[in-house]
């Protein structure tokens, strides 16, 4: 069984494993307690979730192999197989860490829920959505207080400008 990470699209270190012949559904975690987004999801946050789920799927598969090796009796062959499994886990973890590091500057936080050594759920939070899951605006509104003195004898209402927003006439 090949559980090594497979290059995904140009943004991914991991391809969604669900379409593979050797896919093991018991090792595929849920995302925020729900089923994963569809394989063809186009929304950016969904694509990030899919990449992260694929990474943790591969960690789970490698850990499963390690457990199988550890069931056999102690022997030099078992020790060698165990070492190879641990090296495989380490390789996947290095790639997973790089993936998480790539998305960290965008406010993506992935927190695995682990039971008996397997990641069963992945809690993923995004900096571009609020706690209820609503998208935050990419635009920011800045307000500044800037006093501009009017010439003597000028009435503010007679000026040919329209200014909207808080701060006028004592509004805050």
RACORQUI-V555552 format. One record per backbone hydrogen bond with DSSP energy under -0.5 kcal/mol. CO is the residue of the C=O (numbers start at 1). NH is the residue of the N-H. Records with the same first field share a line. If there is no record, write none. Layout:
# RACORQUI-V555552
CO = NH, NH
This chain:
# RACORQUI-V555552
1 = 3
6 = 15
9 = 12
12 = 8
16 = 19
17 = 20
20 = 23
23 = 25
24 = 27
25 = 28
27 = 29
30 = 32, 122
31 = 34
34 = 31
38 = 41
43 = 47
44 = 48
45 = 49
46 = 50
47 = 51
48 = 52
49 = 53
50 = 54
51 = 55
52 = 56
53 = 57
54 = 58
55 = 59
56 = 60
57 = 61
58 = 62
59 = 63
60 = 64
61 = 65
62 = 66
63 = 67
64 = 68
65 = 69
66 = 70
67 = 71
68 = 71
69 = 72
75 = 79
76 = 80
77 = 81
78 = 82
79 = 83
80 = 84
81 = 85
82 = 86
83 = 87
84 = 88
85 = 89
86 = 90
87 = 91
88 = 92
89 = 93
90 = 94
91 = 95
92 = 96
93 = 97
94 = 98
95 = 99
96 = 100
97 = 101
98 = 102
99 = 103
100 = 104
101 = 105
103 = 106, 108
104 = 107
106 = 127
107 = 109
109 = 111, 125
110 = 112
111 = 123
112 = 114
113 = 120, 121
115 = 118
118 = 115, 120
120 = 30
121 = 113, 123
122 = 32, 124
123 = 111
125 = 109
126 = 129
128 = 136
130 = 133
134 = 130
140 = 142
144 = 146
147 = 149
151 = 154
154 = 156
155 = 158
156 = 159
159 = 161
165 = 168
167 = 170
168 = 171
171 = 167
